[in-house]
Amino acid sequence: MANWVYPLGTANDGKWDISLGTFDSSLAVDGWAHTGLKVATLAAGAAVELPAAPEERIMVPLSGSFTVTVDDGEYVLAGRQSVFHGPSDVLYTGIGKAATISSNDGGRVAIATAPAKAGYPTRLITAAETPVELRGAGNCSRQVHNFGTPAALEADRFIVCEVITPAGNWSSYPPHKHDEEKDGETSLEEIYYFETRVAAGSPAPEDADAFGHARVYASDERPIDVSAEVRTGDVVLVPYGWHGPAMAAPGYDLYYLNVMAGPGRVRDWLISDDPHHGWIRQTWEGQDIDPRLPFTA
């Protein structure tokens, strides 16, 4: 069975902390074809380069600010202190465009990718323009930054967003799937890139070990069974199957970057809930959103 879980340090490639599924990745994943992810940690004044390739990309500052030079200009991404400090500026670049990403003060940046054929123009989406959604209720409350969804971004293949789950809450819940092309569902691979932190105001010691959990399990005869403890820099791939919950352990906030794309004709996130658990959505009616949300700068 293919490896679907990549703890920090197991998917690195040269300057890249993570390089999975991209055009120039040296790490092949059997059965993985539609999405990719790169993450780099840059020292002050350092840069990384992305060659022109038949893939579309979104550059997402995780911490710090960056300048991105592409074929059609230079773009400044006013970043953020961390992924738990609200949205960041992000940059979409279409197919066939080389890019150089640099940072005056240093930081960490993620690049979501997807093989693509149709070309779309480069677009800067500022933090102020990013649609922020508060989803769920009660202990299923989470915050979603929808900068790369069909409603927010014109693109060819992929759907990209990020989710922040307060300590003790569950997200990607109820468990759901998007692994078939049928009425009401689209077939999409999905990447989860995680970060964790001690929740603000917690009386945690300096050596506290911030973590969360991620679950993926079979929806048909294709085998998959993931129950992973996740920390900053870990990646879980979802090729198919039910996935969720992504759980923030009490005392620790959880972030993940979602990258989705698939072979279908329609670029849309259409899902089916696990019929054993879909009823959970009904319990949100009448419950309040977690008052800790939204997380902002």
ZICOR-V157449 format. One line per field, one symbol per residue. psi: psi as a letter, one per 40 degrees, with the letter a starting at -180 (. if undefined). burial: 1 if it has 24 or more other C-alpha atoms within 12 Angstrom, else 0. A space follows every 50 residues. Layout:
# ZICOR-V157449
psi=???
burial=???
This chain:
# ZICOR-V157449
psi=iihehgiheefigbehdhgheidfhehhhheheeiihihihhiheiiiih ihifiiihhhhdiiiihhhidfahhhhhaidieefaiiiihhhaifhiih hihdeiahiihhihhidhhiihhhhiddehhhhhiaibeehihhhfdfid ddhhiddihhiihhhiheihafhiiiigeihiheiihhihhhhiiiihih eifiideighiaiihhiieaehhhghghhiiheihhhgdiihiiihhhih ehihiihhhiiaeidhgighihihedededddedheiiiheeiihi.
burial=00111111001100011111111110101001111111111100001111 00111111111111111111000011111101111111111111111111 11100111111111110000011111100111111111111111111110 00111111111111111111111111111100000111111111111110 00000000011111111110000111011111111111111111111111 11111111111111001111111100000010000000110111100
